[in-house]
Structures are given as structure tokens and as C-alpha cells.
Amino acid sequence: GDDLSSRDAEPQIRVEVDKTQFAEKYEEGMRLLEELTPHQSQQLEAYRKVGGSVHIKAPAGAGKTFVGLRLMLDVLVLKENVSAKVLFVAKNKAMAMFVCNWICARHKSSRAWERVF
């Protein structure tokens, strides 16, 4: 009773990836970002002239998240309009908390948290 197909079959390899370290390194890198690239600045300025809603579409690594963070910071913290609001939709709670922490770390006011939540 040997089954030839099971003896000749390719060995199965199972690979598991722990994304925790990647997520931590990504967040660490994002926390250090302060300045937009010239292209990002130019595009953000073009948006500011028009206003309204914004949808950022670009390849991976182009800085979409950072541009969004800068825009939210401008609207929530740097503008004089205390009733300004933004909607940030995150895939998970960790990303939502990262965004809150990033914005609040750049604003000294204790009211920054109130404006984020």
C-alpha cells in the first residue's frame, strides 16, 4: 500500500509573517517625518487653492499618508477655525491612534485631543 503520488509530491513549506515589527518600524519612520517633499508641497498648495474634499491616489511609498496627516494637521490645529473637522477612516484602531498621536504631538495645546476625537 504505498501511495506513489504522496511520495513523489513536492514538500509543502508554510511561511508565516509577523507584521508587528514592520508596523512598528513604519510608525517610527512616520513619526520622524516633518517636511513635505517639493512635489508634495506643490500638490498640497494646489489643493488649498481649490479646497473641498480630497482623494489622494498615488503608488505605494509616494507619501499619501504623510500628505493626509499634514492636511489634517493644518485643518485641525493650525487654522483659526476651532469648529473645523476632518474624517479619517482607518483600517484598524492602531492606525487611528497613530494618526491622533502624530497630530497631537505637533500641537502643544491640551485641546488638540478634543479636536481630534
Residue pairs with C-beta under 8 A, 6 or more apart in sequence:
23 94
27 98
30 65
30 66
30 69
30 98
30 102
31 102
31 105
33 66
33 69
36 44
36 63
36 66
36 67
36 70
37 63
40 63
40 66
40 67
40 70
43 67
44 67
44 70
44 71
47 54
47 71
54 71
56 64
56 67
56 68
57 64
58 64
68 88
69 99
69 102
69 103
71 86
72 86
72 88
72 99
72 103
73 103
73 106
73 107
75 84
75 85
75 86
76 84
76 85
76 86
76 103
76 112
76 115
76 116
77 103
77 106
77 107
77 109
77 112
77 115
82 115
84 115
88 96
88 99
90 96
90 99
99 116
100 113
100 116
100 117
103 112
103 116
104 112
104 113
104 116
